[in-house]
Amino acid sequence: MTMTLAELYLKQGLAGRAREILRKLADEGDPIARERLAQIVPPAAEEIALLRDLLERVRARRGAR
């Protein structure tokens, strides 16, 4: 497992797999992997934000009726 593979996963939208690799490399003492891991959005945070926004729009439309 390498940083290159983690970056490829990120480019493909597979943040979970990239996170696994980076976590393993960070646990082995790789400071660059640790830094990159900190830069990645926490799991599901982006999806949760999108869903909250969608829910608010639905609520707003229902209230407008």
PDBQT receptor file of N, H, CA, C and O in Angstrom, charges set to zero:
ATOM      1  N   MET A   1       0.838  -1.165   0.000  1.00  0.00    +0.000 N 
ATOM      2  CA  MET A   1       0.000   0.000   0.000  1.00  0.00    +0.000 C 
ATOM      3  C   MET A   1       0.890   1.237   0.000  1.00  0.00    +0.000 C 
ATOM      4  O   MET A   1       1.868   1.325   0.743  1.00  0.00    +0.000 OA
ATOM      5  N   THR A   2       0.522   2.187  -0.854  1.00  0.00    +0.000 N 
ATOM      6  H   THR A   2      -0.272   2.115  -1.458  1.00  0.00    +0.000 HD
ATOM      7  CA  THR A   2       1.350   3.376  -0.995  1.00  0.00    +0.000 C 
ATOM      8  C   THR A   2       0.490   4.630  -1.042  1.00  0.00    +0.000 C 
ATOM      9  O   THR A   2      -0.730   4.563  -1.193  1.00  0.00    +0.000 OA
ATOM     10  N   MET A   3       1.148   5.772  -0.910  1.00  0.00    +0.000 N 
ATOM     11  H   MET A   3       2.139   5.827  -0.787  1.00  0.00    +0.000 HD
ATOM     12  CA  MET A   3       0.479   7.064  -1.034  1.00  0.00    +0.000 C 
ATOM     13  C   MET A   3      -0.122   7.204  -2.427  1.00  0.00    +0.000 C 
ATOM     14  O   MET A   3      -1.203   7.771  -2.587  1.00  0.00    +0.000 OA
ATOM     15  N   THR A   4       0.579   6.685  -3.437  1.00  0.00    +0.000 N 
ATOM     16  H   THR A   4       1.457   6.224  -3.307  1.00  0.00    +0.000 HD
ATOM     17  CA  THR A   4       0.090   6.776  -4.806  1.00  0.00    +0.000 C 
ATOM     18  C   THR A   4      -1.255   6.084  -4.942  1.00  0.00    +0.000 C 
ATOM     19  O   THR A   4      -2.172   6.622  -5.562  1.00  0.00    +0.000 OA
ATOM     20  N   LEU A   5      -1.376   4.901  -4.369  1.00  0.00    +0.000 N 
ATOM     21  H   LEU A   5      -0.631   4.464  -3.866  1.00  0.00    +0.000 HD
ATOM     22  CA  LEU A   5      -2.633   4.168  -4.431  1.00  0.00    +0.000 C 
ATOM     23  C   LEU A   5      -3.732   4.948  -3.705  1.00  0.00    +0.000 C 
ATOM     24  O   LEU A   5      -4.863   5.017  -4.186  1.00  0.00    +0.000 OA
ATOM     25  N   ALA A   6      -3.411   5.523  -2.571  1.00  0.00    +0.000 N 
ATOM     26  H   ALA A   6      -2.492   5.467  -2.180  1.00  0.00    +0.000 HD
ATOM     27  CA  ALA A   6      -4.385   6.312  -1.827  1.00  0.00    +0.000 C 
ATOM     28  C   ALA A   6      -4.853   7.500  -2.656  1.00  0.00    +0.000 C 
ATOM     29  O   ALA A   6      -6.047   7.797  -2.693  1.00  0.00    +0.000 OA
ATOM     30  N   GLU A   7      -3.932   8.175  -3.314  1.00  0.00    +0.000 N 
ATOM     31  H   GLU A   7      -2.962   7.934  -3.283  1.00  0.00    +0.000 HD
ATOM     32  CA  GLU A   7      -4.293   9.322  -4.155  1.00  0.00    +0.000 C 
ATOM     33  C   GLU A   7      -5.148   8.890  -5.343  1.00  0.00    +0.000 C 
ATOM     34  O   GLU A   7      -6.078   9.600  -5.726  1.00  0.00    +0.000 OA
ATOM     35  N   LEU A   8      -4.844   7.739  -5.925  1.00  0.00    +0.000 N 
ATOM     36  H   LEU A   8      -4.089   7.163  -5.614  1.00  0.00    +0.000 HD
ATOM     37  CA  LEU A   8      -5.668   7.227  -7.028  1.00  0.00    +0.000 C 
ATOM     38  C   LEU A   8      -7.090   6.949  -6.552  1.00  0.00    +0.000 C 
ATOM     39  O   LEU A   8      -8.055   7.272  -7.245  1.00  0.00    +0.000 OA
ATOM     40  N   TYR A   9      -7.219   6.357  -5.384  1.00  0.00    +0.000 N 
ATOM     41  H   TYR A   9      -6.435   6.095  -4.820  1.00  0.00    +0.000 HD
ATOM     42  CA  TYR A   9      -8.546   6.113  -4.821  1.00  0.00    +0.000 C 
ATOM     43  C   TYR A   9      -9.293   7.427  -4.620  1.00  0.00    +0.000 C 
ATOM     44  O   TYR A   9     -10.485   7.513  -4.915  1.00  0.00    +0.000 OA
ATOM     45  N   LEU A  10      -8.612   8.436  -4.127  1.00  0.00    +0.000 N 
ATOM     46  H   LEU A  10      -7.644   8.366  -3.887  1.00  0.00    +0.000 HD
ATOM     47  CA  LEU A  10      -9.258   9.727  -3.926  1.00  0.00    +0.000 C 
ATOM     48  C   LEU A  10      -9.746  10.318  -5.241  1.00  0.00    +0.000 C 
ATOM     49  O   LEU A  10     -10.852  10.853  -5.313  1.00  0.00    +0.000 OA
ATOM     50  N   LYS A  11      -8.927  10.221  -6.274  1.00  0.00    +0.000 N 
ATOM     51  H   LYS A  11      -8.029   9.786  -6.215  1.00  0.00    +0.000 HD
ATOM     52  CA  LYS A  11      -9.318  10.750  -7.580  1.00  0.00    +0.000 C 
ATOM     53  C   LYS A  11     -10.516  10.005  -8.155  1.00  0.00    +0.000 C 
ATOM     54  O   LYS A  11     -11.280  10.567  -8.941  1.00  0.00    +0.000 OA
ATOM     55  N   GLN A  12     -10.683   8.755  -7.772  1.00  0.00    +0.000 N 
ATOM     56  H   GLN A  12     -10.062   8.298  -7.134  1.00  0.00    +0.000 HD
ATOM     57  CA  GLN A  12     -11.801   7.949  -8.238  1.00  0.00    +0.000 C 
ATOM     58  C   GLN A  12     -13.031   8.119  -7.346  1.00  0.00    +0.000 C 
ATOM     59  O   GLN A  12     -14.069   7.508  -7.600  1.00  0.00    +0.000 OA
ATOM     60  N   GLY A  13     -12.922   8.937  -6.312  1.00  0.00    +0.000 N 
ATOM     61  H   GLY A  13     -12.079   9.433  -6.106  1.00  0.00    +0.000 HD
ATOM     62  CA  GLY A  13     -14.044   9.154  -5.422  1.00  0.00    +0.000 C 
ATOM     63  C   GLY A  13     -14.197   8.093  -4.350  1.00  0.00    +0.000 C 
ATOM     64  O   GLY A  13     -15.251   7.995  -3.723  1.00  0.00    +0.000 OA
ATOM     65  N   LEU A  14     -13.170   7.303  -4.131  1.00  0.00    +0.000 N 
ATOM     66  H   LEU A  14     -12.313   7.383  -4.640  1.00  0.00    +0.000 HD
ATOM     67  CA  LEU A  14     -13.211   6.227  -3.145  1.00  0.00    +0.000 C 
ATOM     68  C   LEU A  14     -12.458   6.654  -1.880  1.00  0.00    +0.000 C 
ATOM     69  O   LEU A  14     -11.430   6.082  -1.521  1.00  0.00    +0.000 OA
ATOM     70  N   ALA A  15     -13.003   7.670  -1.226  1.00  0.00    +0.000 N 
ATOM     71  H   ALA A  15     -13.839   8.135  -1.518  1.00  0.00    +0.000 HD
ATOM     72  CA  ALA A  15     -12.344   8.242  -0.058  1.00  0.00    +0.000 C 
ATOM     73  C   ALA A  15     -12.185   7.232   1.076  1.00  0.00    +0.000 C 
ATOM     74  O   ALA A  15     -11.194   7.276   1.804  1.00  0.00    +0.000 OA
ATOM     75  N   GLY A  16     -13.126   6.346   1.232  1.00  0.00    +0.000 N 
ATOM     76  H   GLY A  16     -13.932   6.310   0.641  1.00  0.00    +0.000 HD
ATOM     77  CA  GLY A  16     -13.040   5.349   2.298  1.00  0.00    +0.000 C 
ATOM     78  C   GLY A  16     -11.837   4.449   2.139  1.00  0.00    +0.000 C 
ATOM     79  O   GLY A  16     -11.123   4.174   3.103  1.00  0.00    +0.000 OA
ATOM     80  N   ARG A  17     -11.613   3.991   0.922  1.00  0.00    +0.000 N 
ATOM     81  H   ARG A  17     -12.193   4.215   0.138  1.00  0.00    +0.000 HD
ATOM     82  CA  ARG A  17     -10.445   3.137   0.671  1.00  0.00    +0.000 C 
ATOM     83  C   ARG A  17      -9.145   3.913   0.849  1.00  0.00    +0.000 C 
ATOM     84  O   ARG A  17      -8.174   3.404   1.407  1.00  0.00    +0.000 OA
ATOM     85  N   ALA A  18      -9.144   5.151   0.366  1.00  0.00    +0.000 N 
ATOM     86  H   ALA A  18      -9.934   5.565  -0.088  1.00  0.00    +0.000 HD
ATOM     87  CA  ALA A  18      -7.954   5.989   0.531  1.00  0.00    +0.000 C 
ATOM     88  C   ALA A  18      -7.673   6.209   2.012  1.00  0.00    +0.000 C 
ATOM     89  O   ALA A  18      -6.523   6.153   2.447  1.00  0.00    +0.000 OA
ATOM     90  N   ARG A  19      -8.725   6.459   2.780  1.00  0.00    +0.000 N 
ATOM     91  H   ARG A  19      -9.659   6.504   2.426  1.00  0.00    +0.000 HD
ATOM     92  CA  ARG A  19      -8.579   6.674   4.220  1.00  0.00    +0.000 C 
ATOM     93  C   ARG A  19      -7.961   5.454   4.897  1.00  0.00    +0.000 C 
ATOM     94  O   ARG A  19      -7.104   5.595   5.770  1.00  0.00    +0.000 OA
ATOM     95  N   GLU A  20      -8.395   4.251   4.495  1.00  0.00    +0.000 N 
ATOM     96  H   GLU A  20      -9.090   4.136   3.786  1.00  0.00    +0.000 HD
ATOM     97  CA  GLU A  20      -7.844   3.016   5.074  1.00  0.00    +0.000 C 
ATOM     98  C   GLU A  20      -6.342   2.927   4.848  1.00  0.00    +0.000 C 
ATOM     99  O   GLU A  20      -5.582   2.615   5.765  1.00  0.00    +0.000 OA
ATOM    100  N   ILE A  21      -5.923   3.204   3.619  1.00  0.00    +0.000 N 
ATOM    101  H   ILE A  21      -6.540   3.458   2.874  1.00  0.00    +0.000 HD
ATOM    102  CA  ILE A  21      -4.500   3.128   3.283  1.00  0.00    +0.000 C 
ATOM    103  C   ILE A  21      -3.723   4.187   4.052  1.00  0.00    +0.000 C 
ATOM    104  O   ILE A  21      -2.678   3.897   4.635  1.00  0.00    +0.000 OA
ATOM    105  N   LEU A  22      -4.230   5.404   4.053  1.00  0.00    +0.000 N 
ATOM    106  H   LEU A  22      -5.079   5.639   3.580  1.00  0.00    +0.000 HD
ATOM    107  CA  LEU A  22      -3.539   6.481   4.746  1.00  0.00    +0.000 C 
ATOM    108  C   LEU A  22      -3.460   6.219   6.244  1.00  0.00    +0.000 C 
ATOM    109  O   LEU A  22      -2.449   6.524   6.878  1.00  0.00    +0.000 OA
ATOM    110  N   ARG A  23      -4.520   5.657   6.808  1.00  0.00    +0.000 N 
ATOM    111  H   ARG A  23      -5.340   5.410   6.294  1.00  0.00    +0.000 HD
ATOM    112  CA  ARG A  23      -4.510   5.348   8.239  1.00  0.00    +0.000 C 
ATOM    113  C   ARG A  23      -3.421   4.317   8.548  1.00  0.00    +0.000 C 
ATOM    114  O   ARG A  23      -2.694   4.434   9.534  1.00  0.00    +0.000 OA
ATOM    115  N   LYS A  24      -3.326   3.304   7.680  1.00  0.00    +0.000 N 
ATOM    116  H   LYS A  24      -3.917   3.209   6.878  1.00  0.00    +0.000 HD
ATOM    117  CA  LYS A  24      -2.307   2.264   7.898  1.00  0.00    +0.000 C 
ATOM    118  C   LYS A  24      -0.902   2.855   7.784  1.00  0.00    +0.000 C 
ATOM    119  O   LYS A  24      -0.031   2.560   8.603  1.00  0.00    +0.000 OA
ATOM    120  N   LEU A  25      -0.687   3.687   6.770  1.00  0.00    +0.000 N 
ATOM    121  H   LEU A  25      -1.394   3.927   6.105  1.00  0.00    +0.000 HD
ATOM    122  CA  LEU A  25       0.624   4.317   6.596  1.00  0.00    +0.000 C 
ATOM    123  C   LEU A  25       0.935   5.253   7.769  1.00  0.00    +0.000 C 
ATOM    124  O   LEU A  25       2.071   5.301   8.240  1.00  0.00    +0.000 OA
ATOM    125  N   ALA A  26      -0.064   5.989   8.234  1.00  0.00    +0.000 N 
ATOM    126  H   ALA A  26      -0.987   5.951   7.851  1.00  0.00    +0.000 HD
ATOM    127  CA  ALA A  26       0.130   6.890   9.372  1.00  0.00    +0.000 C 
ATOM    128  C   ALA A  26       0.463   6.107  10.633  1.00  0.00    +0.000 C 
ATOM    129  O   ALA A  26       1.317   6.515  11.421  1.00  0.00    +0.000 OA
ATOM    130  N   ASP A  27      -0.218   4.977  10.818  1.00  0.00    +0.000 N 
ATOM    131  H   ASP A  27      -0.912   4.646  10.178  1.00  0.00    +0.000 HD
ATOM    132  CA  ASP A  27       0.062   4.129  11.980  1.00  0.00    +0.000 C 
ATOM    133  C   ASP A  27       1.478   3.571  11.947  1.00  0.00    +0.000 C 
ATOM    134  O   ASP A  27       2.071   3.286  12.987  1.00  0.00    +0.000 OA
ATOM    135  N   GLU A  28       2.014   3.419  10.734  1.00  0.00    +0.000 N 
ATOM    136  H   GLU A  28       1.532   3.651   9.888  1.00  0.00    +0.000 HD
ATOM    137  CA  GLU A  28       3.384   2.933  10.576  1.00  0.00    +0.000 C 
ATOM    138  C   GLU A  28       4.404   4.059  10.725  1.00  0.00    +0.000 C 
ATOM    139  O   GLU A  28       5.609   3.828  10.621  1.00  0.00    +0.000 OA
ATOM    140  N   GLY A  29       3.916   5.287  10.971  1.00  0.00    +0.000 N 
ATOM    141  H   GLY A  29       2.937   5.474  11.056  1.00  0.00    +0.000 HD
ATOM    142  CA  GLY A  29       4.814   6.397  11.234  1.00  0.00    +0.000 C 
ATOM    143  C   GLY A  29       5.050   7.356  10.084  1.00  0.00    +0.000 C 
ATOM    144  O   GLY A  29       5.956   8.185  10.162  1.00  0.00    +0.000 OA
ATOM    145  N   ASP A  30       4.266   7.270   9.022  1.00  0.00    +0.000 N 
ATOM    146  H   ASP A  30       3.530   6.596   8.959  1.00  0.00    +0.000 HD
ATOM    147  CA  ASP A  30       4.446   8.158   7.870  1.00  0.00    +0.000 C 
ATOM    148  C   ASP A  30       3.786   9.504   8.156  1.00  0.00    +0.000 C 
ATOM    149  O   ASP A  30       2.559   9.587   8.202  1.00  0.00    +0.000 OA
ATOM    150  N   PRO A  31       4.582  10.565   8.349  1.00  0.00    +0.000 N 
ATOM    151  CA  PRO A  31       4.004  11.873   8.675  1.00  0.00    +0.000 C 
ATOM    152  C   PRO A  31       3.215  12.487   7.517  1.00  0.00    +0.000 C 
ATOM    153  O   PRO A  31       2.245  13.210   7.747  1.00  0.00    +0.000 OA
ATOM    154  N   ILE A  32       3.617  12.211   6.291  1.00  0.00    +0.000 N 
ATOM    155  H   ILE A  32       4.405  11.625   6.105  1.00  0.00    +0.000 HD
ATOM    156  CA  ILE A  32       2.900  12.741   5.132  1.00  0.00    +0.000 C 
ATOM    157  C   ILE A  32       1.517  12.106   5.036  1.00  0.00    +0.000 C 
ATOM    158  O   ILE A  32       0.536  12.786   4.735  1.00  0.00    +0.000 OA
ATOM    159  N   ALA A  33       1.440  10.809   5.292  1.00  0.00    +0.000 N 
ATOM    160  H   ALA A  33       2.236  10.256   5.536  1.00  0.00    +0.000 HD
ATOM    161  CA  ALA A  33       0.149  10.122   5.280  1.00  0.00    +0.000 C 
ATOM    162  C   ALA A  33      -0.752  10.674   6.378  1.00  0.00    +0.000 C 
ATOM    163  O   ALA A  33      -1.953  10.845   6.170  1.00  0.00    +0.000 OA
ATOM    164  N   ARG A  34      -0.187  10.949   7.526  1.00  0.00    +0.000 N 
ATOM    165  H   ARG A  34       0.789  10.810   7.695  1.00  0.00    +0.000 HD
ATOM    166  CA  ARG A  34      -0.956  11.504   8.647  1.00  0.00    +0.000 C 
ATOM    167  C   ARG A  34      -1.530  12.871   8.271  1.00  0.00    +0.000 C 
ATOM    168  O   ARG A  34      -2.687  13.172   8.565  1.00  0.00    +0.000 OA
ATOM    169  N   GLU A  35      -0.710  13.691   7.621  1.00  0.00    +0.000 N 
ATOM    170  H   GLU A  35       0.230  13.447   7.382  1.00  0.00    +0.000 HD
ATOM    171  CA  GLU A  35      -1.153  15.022   7.203  1.00  0.00    +0.000 C 
ATOM    172  C   GLU A  35      -2.247  14.928   6.135  1.00  0.00    +0.000 C 
ATOM    173  O   GLU A  35      -3.245  15.646   6.187  1.00  0.00    +0.000 OA
ATOM    174  N   ARG A  36      -2.043  14.046   5.185  1.00  0.00    +0.000 N 
ATOM    175  H   ARG A  36      -1.232  13.462   5.143  1.00  0.00    +0.000 HD
ATOM    176  CA  ARG A  36      -3.036  13.887   4.101  1.00  0.00    +0.000 C 
ATOM    177  C   ARG A  36      -4.350  13.355   4.659  1.00  0.00    +0.000 C 
ATOM    178  O   ARG A  36      -5.422  13.771   4.220  1.00  0.00    +0.000 OA
ATOM    179  N   LEU A  37      -4.279  12.455   5.605  1.00  0.00    +0.000 N 
ATOM    180  H   LEU A  37      -3.407  12.117   5.961  1.00  0.00    +0.000 HD
ATOM    181  CA  LEU A  37      -5.464  11.892   6.236  1.00  0.00    +0.000 C 
ATOM    182  C   LEU A  37      -6.279  12.992   6.914  1.00  0.00    +0.000 C 
ATOM    183  O   LEU A  37      -7.509  12.980   6.865  1.00  0.00    +0.000 OA
ATOM    184  N   ALA A  38      -5.604  13.922   7.534  1.00  0.00    +0.000 N 
ATOM    185  H   ALA A  38      -4.604  13.932   7.574  1.00  0.00    +0.000 HD
ATOM    186  CA  ALA A  38      -6.285  15.032   8.205  1.00  0.00    +0.000 C 
ATOM    187  C   ALA A  38      -6.980  15.960   7.214  1.00  0.00    +0.000 C 
ATOM    188  O   ALA A  38      -7.930  16.655   7.575  1.00  0.00    +0.000 OA
ATOM    189  N   GLN A  39      -6.512  15.974   5.965  1.00  0.00    +0.000 N 
ATOM    190  H   GLN A  39      -5.740  15.409   5.671  1.00  0.00    +0.000 HD
ATOM    191  CA  GLN A  39      -7.087  16.853   4.947  1.00  0.00    +0.000 C 
ATOM    192  C   GLN A  39      -8.363  16.294   4.328  1.00  0.00    +0.000 C 
ATOM    193  O   GLN A  39      -9.157  17.039   3.753  1.00  0.00    +0.000 OA
ATOM    194  N   ILE A  40      -8.555  15.004   4.444  1.00  0.00    +0.000 N 
ATOM    195  H   ILE A  40      -7.910  14.399   4.911  1.00  0.00    +0.000 HD
ATOM    196  CA  ILE A  40      -9.710  14.368   3.815  1.00  0.00    +0.000 C 
ATOM    197  C   ILE A  40     -10.952  14.621   4.659  1.00  0.00    +0.000 C 
ATOM    198  O   ILE A  40     -10.910  14.532   5.887  1.00  0.00    +0.000 OA
ATOM    199  N   VAL A  41     -12.038  14.933   4.001  1.00  0.00    +0.000 N 
ATOM    200  H   VAL A  41     -12.072  15.006   3.004  1.00  0.00    +0.000 HD
ATOM    201  CA  VAL A  41     -13.303  15.158   4.689  1.00  0.00    +0.000 C 
ATOM    202  C   VAL A  41     -13.665  13.920   5.495  1.00  0.00    +0.000 C 
ATOM    203  O   VAL A  41     -13.527  12.800   5.004  1.00  0.00    +0.000 OA
ATOM    204  N   PRO A  42     -14.123  14.108   6.719  1.00  0.00    +0.000 N 
ATOM    205  CA  PRO A  42     -14.523  12.950   7.524  1.00  0.00    +0.000 C 
ATOM    206  C   PRO A  42     -15.567  12.101   6.807  1.00  0.00    +0.000 C 
ATOM    207  O   PRO A  42     -16.336  12.616   5.995  1.00  0.00    +0.000 OA
ATOM    208  N   PRO A  43     -15.597  10.817   7.100  1.00  0.00    +0.000 N 
ATOM    209  CA  PRO A  43     -16.541   9.938   6.425  1.00  0.00    +0.000 C 
ATOM    210  C   PRO A  43     -17.965  10.450   6.520  1.00  0.00    +0.000 C 
ATOM    211  O   PRO A  43     -18.439  10.807   7.599  1.00  0.00    +0.000 OA
ATOM    212  N   ALA A  44     -18.623  10.482   5.418  1.00  0.00    +0.000 N 
ATOM    213  H   ALA A  44     -18.238  10.192   4.542  1.00  0.00    +0.000 HD
ATOM    214  CA  ALA A  44     -20.037  10.810   5.296  1.00  0.00    +0.000 C 
ATOM    215  C   ALA A  44     -20.374  12.263   5.616  1.00  0.00    +0.000 C 
ATOM    216  O   ALA A  44     -21.539  12.643   5.493  1.00  0.00    +0.000 OA
ATOM    217  N   ALA A  45     -19.430  13.079   6.013  1.00  0.00    +0.000 N 
ATOM    218  H   ALA A  45     -18.484  12.771   6.113  1.00  0.00    +0.000 HD
ATOM    219  CA  ALA A  45     -19.743  14.462   6.367  1.00  0.00    +0.000 C 
ATOM    220  C   ALA A  45     -20.332  15.221   5.181  1.00  0.00    +0.000 C 
ATOM    221  O   ALA A  45     -21.287  15.984   5.330  1.00  0.00    +0.000 OA
ATOM    222  N   GLU A  46     -19.762  15.006   4.023  1.00  0.00    +0.000 N 
ATOM    223  H   GLU A  46     -18.986  14.387   3.902  1.00  0.00    +0.000 HD
ATOM    224  CA  GLU A  46     -20.250  15.686   2.825  1.00  0.00    +0.000 C 
ATOM    225  C   GLU A  46     -21.673  15.226   2.482  1.00  0.00    +0.000 C 
ATOM    226  O   GLU A  46     -22.534  16.044   2.157  1.00  0.00    +0.000 OA
ATOM    227  N   GLU A  47     -21.908  13.924   2.556  1.00  0.00    +0.000 N 
ATOM    228  H   GLU A  47     -21.208  13.260   2.820  1.00  0.00    +0.000 HD
ATOM    229  CA  GLU A  47     -23.229  13.387   2.254  1.00  0.00    +0.000 C 
ATOM    230  C   GLU A  47     -24.272  13.870   3.254  1.00  0.00    +0.000 C 
ATOM    231  O   GLU A  47     -25.407  14.172   2.883  1.00  0.00    +0.000 OA
ATOM    232  N   ILE A  48     -23.881  13.941   4.518  1.00  0.00    +0.000 N 
ATOM    233  H   ILE A  48     -22.960  13.696   4.819  1.00  0.00    +0.000 HD
ATOM    234  CA  ILE A  48     -24.802  14.411   5.554  1.00  0.00    +0.000 C 
ATOM    235  C   ILE A  48     -25.178  15.862   5.285  1.00  0.00    +0.000 C 
ATOM    236  O   ILE A  48     -26.343  16.235   5.426  1.00  0.00    +0.000 OA
ATOM    237  N   ALA A  49     -24.211  16.679   4.903  1.00  0.00    +0.000 N 
ATOM    238  H   ALA A  49     -23.265  16.377   4.789  1.00  0.00    +0.000 HD
ATOM    239  CA  ALA A  49     -24.480  18.088   4.608  1.00  0.00    +0.000 C 
ATOM    240  C   ALA A  49     -25.453  18.209   3.438  1.00  0.00    +0.000 C 
ATOM    241  O   ALA A  49     -26.369  19.030   3.475  1.00  0.00    +0.000 OA
ATOM    242  N   LEU A  50     -25.259  17.400   2.406  1.00  0.00    +0.000 N 
ATOM    243  H   LEU A  50     -24.514  16.733   2.376  1.00  0.00    +0.000 HD
ATOM    244  CA  LEU A  50     -26.162  17.426   1.259  1.00  0.00    +0.000 C 
ATOM    245  C   LEU A  50     -27.575  17.005   1.644  1.00  0.00    +0.000 C 
ATOM    246  O   LEU A  50     -28.552  17.612   1.205  1.00  0.00    +0.000 OA
ATOM    247  N   LEU A  51     -27.679  15.976   2.457  1.00  0.00    +0.000 N 
ATOM    248  H   LEU A  51     -26.886  15.483   2.814  1.00  0.00    +0.000 HD
ATOM    249  CA  LEU A  51     -28.987  15.506   2.893  1.00  0.00    +0.000 C 
ATOM    250  C   LEU A  51     -29.693  16.526   3.780  1.00  0.00    +0.000 C 
ATOM    251  O   LEU A  51     -30.908  16.700   3.680  1.00  0.00    +0.000 OA
ATOM    252  N   ARG A  52     -28.949  17.191   4.637  1.00  0.00    +0.000 N 
ATOM    253  H   ARG A  52     -27.962  17.049   4.719  1.00  0.00    +0.000 HD
ATOM    254  CA  ARG A  52     -29.550  18.240   5.479  1.00  0.00    +0.000 C 
ATOM    255  C   ARG A  52     -30.080  19.381   4.621  1.00  0.00    +0.000 C 
ATOM    256  O   ARG A  52     -31.166  19.904   4.871  1.00  0.00    +0.000 OA
ATOM    257  N   ASP A  53     -29.313  19.760   3.620  1.00  0.00    +0.000 N 
ATOM    258  H   ASP A  53     -28.431  19.335   3.417  1.00  0.00    +0.000 HD
ATOM    259  CA  ASP A  53     -29.741  20.815   2.712  1.00  0.00    +0.000 C 
ATOM    260  C   ASP A  53     -31.017  20.399   1.976  1.00  0.00    +0.000 C 
ATOM    261  O   ASP A  53     -31.955  21.186   1.854  1.00  0.00    +0.000 OA
ATOM    262  N   LEU A  54     -31.043  19.180   1.496  1.00  0.00    +0.000 N 
ATOM    263  H   LEU A  54     -30.281  18.540   1.596  1.00  0.00    +0.000 HD
ATOM    264  CA  LEU A  54     -32.224  18.671   0.804  1.00  0.00    +0.000 C 
ATOM    265  C   LEU A  54     -33.437  18.659   1.733  1.00  0.00    +0.000 C 
ATOM    266  O   LEU A  54     -34.531  19.056   1.330  1.00  0.00    +0.000 OA
ATOM    267  N   LEU A  55     -33.252  18.214   2.951  1.00  0.00    +0.000 N 
ATOM    268  H   LEU A  55     -32.364  17.892   3.279  1.00  0.00    +0.000 HD
ATOM    269  CA  LEU A  55     -34.339  18.176   3.920  1.00  0.00    +0.000 C 
ATOM    270  C   LEU A  55     -34.877  19.575   4.198  1.00  0.00    +0.000 C 
ATOM    271  O   LEU A  55     -36.090  19.766   4.288  1.00  0.00    +0.000 OA
ATOM    272  N   GLU A  56     -33.999  20.539   4.333  1.00  0.00    +0.000 N 
ATOM    273  H   GLU A  56     -33.013  20.384   4.260  1.00  0.00    +0.000 HD
ATOM    274  CA  GLU A  56     -34.435  21.918   4.569  1.00  0.00    +0.000 C 
ATOM    275  C   GLU A  56     -35.231  22.458   3.382  1.00  0.00    +0.000 C 
ATOM    276  O   GLU A  56     -36.215  23.173   3.569  1.00  0.00    +0.000 OA
ATOM    277  N   ARG A  57     -34.811  22.120   2.172  1.00  0.00    +0.000 N 
ATOM    278  H   ARG A  57     -34.012  21.539   2.020  1.00  0.00    +0.000 HD
ATOM    279  CA  ARG A  57     -35.558  22.566   0.991  1.00  0.00    +0.000 C 
ATOM    280  C   ARG A  57     -36.933  21.927   0.937  1.00  0.00    +0.000 C 
ATOM    281  O   ARG A  57     -37.910  22.583   0.575  1.00  0.00    +0.000 OA
ATOM    282  N   VAL A  58     -37.018  20.649   1.294  1.00  0.00    +0.000 N 
ATOM    283  H   VAL A  58     -36.225  20.117   1.588  1.00  0.00    +0.000 HD
ATOM    284  CA  VAL A  58     -38.313  19.957   1.324  1.00  0.00    +0.000 C 
ATOM    285  C   VAL A  58     -39.203  20.601   2.372  1.00  0.00    +0.000 C 
ATOM    286  O   VAL A  58     -40.375  20.869   2.107  1.00  0.00    +0.000 OA
ATOM    287  N   ARG A  59     -38.665  20.852   3.551  1.00  0.00    +0.000 N 
ATOM    288  H   ARG A  59     -37.713  20.634   3.766  1.00  0.00    +0.000 HD
ATOM    289  CA  ARG A  59     -39.436  21.485   4.623  1.00  0.00    +0.000 C 
ATOM    290  C   ARG A  59     -39.926  22.870   4.197  1.00  0.00    +0.000 C 
ATOM    291  O   ARG A  59     -41.070  23.238   4.462  1.00  0.00    +0.000 OA
ATOM    292  N   ALA A  60     -39.061  23.627   3.540  1.00  0.00    +0.000 N 
ATOM    293  H   ALA A  60     -38.132  23.327   3.325  1.00  0.00    +0.000 HD
ATOM    294  CA  ALA A  60     -39.442  24.968   3.080  1.00  0.00    +0.000 C 
ATOM    295  C   ALA A  60     -40.585  24.899   2.067  1.00  0.00    +0.000 C 
ATOM    296  O   ALA A  60     -41.511  25.708   2.116  1.00  0.00    +0.000 OA
ATOM    297  N   ARG A  61     -40.520  23.952   1.170  1.00  0.00    +0.000 N 
ATOM    298  H   ARG A  61     -39.768  23.295   1.130  1.00  0.00    +0.000 HD
ATOM    299  CA  ARG A  61     -41.592  23.812   0.164  1.00  0.00    +0.000 C 
ATOM    300  C   ARG A  61     -42.907  23.399   0.808  1.00  0.00    +0.000 C 
ATOM    301  O   ARG A  61     -43.967  23.905   0.440  1.00  0.00    +0.000 OA
ATOM    302  N   ARG A  62     -42.847  22.497   1.751  1.00  0.00    +0.000 N 
ATOM    303  H   ARG A  62     -41.986  22.086   2.051  1.00  0.00    +0.000 HD
ATOM    304  CA  ARG A  62     -44.069  22.051   2.427  1.00  0.00    +0.000 C 
ATOM    305  C   ARG A  62     -44.689  23.187   3.231  1.00  0.00    +0.000 C 
ATOM    306  O   ARG A  62     -45.912  23.301   3.314  1.00  0.00    +0.000 OA
ATOM    307  N   GLY A  63     -43.856  24.014   3.813  1.00  0.00    +0.000 N 
ATOM    308  H   GLY A  63     -42.863  23.922   3.745  1.00  0.00    +0.000 HD
ATOM    309  CA  GLY A  63     -44.354  25.144   4.599  1.00  0.00    +0.000 C 
ATOM    310  C   GLY A  63     -44.955  26.221   3.718  1.00  0.00    +0.000 C 
ATOM    311  O   GLY A  63     -45.796  26.997   4.171  1.00  0.00    +0.000 OA
ATOM    312  N   ALA A  64     -44.531  26.276   2.456  1.00  0.00    +0.000 N 
ATOM    313  H   ALA A  64     -43.847  25.645   2.088  1.00  0.00    +0.000 HD
ATOM    314  CA  ALA A  64     -45.022  27.290   1.525  1.00  0.00    +0.000 C 
ATOM    315  C   ALA A  64     -46.392  26.966   0.977  1.00  0.00    +0.000 C 
ATOM    316  O   ALA A  64     -47.044  27.838   0.401  1.00  0.00    +0.000 OA
ATOM    317  N   ARG A  65     -46.842  25.751   1.137  1.00  0.00    +0.000 N 
ATOM    318  H   ARG A  65     -46.313  25.043   1.605  1.00  0.00    +0.000 HD
ATOM    319  CA  ARG A  65     -48.150  25.350   0.591  1.00  0.00    +0.000 C 
ATOM    320  C   ARG A  65     -49.279  25.857   1.414  1.00  0.00    +0.000 C 
ATOM    321  O   ARG A  65     -50.440  25.607   1.090  1.00  0.00    +0.000 OA
TER     322      ARG A  65
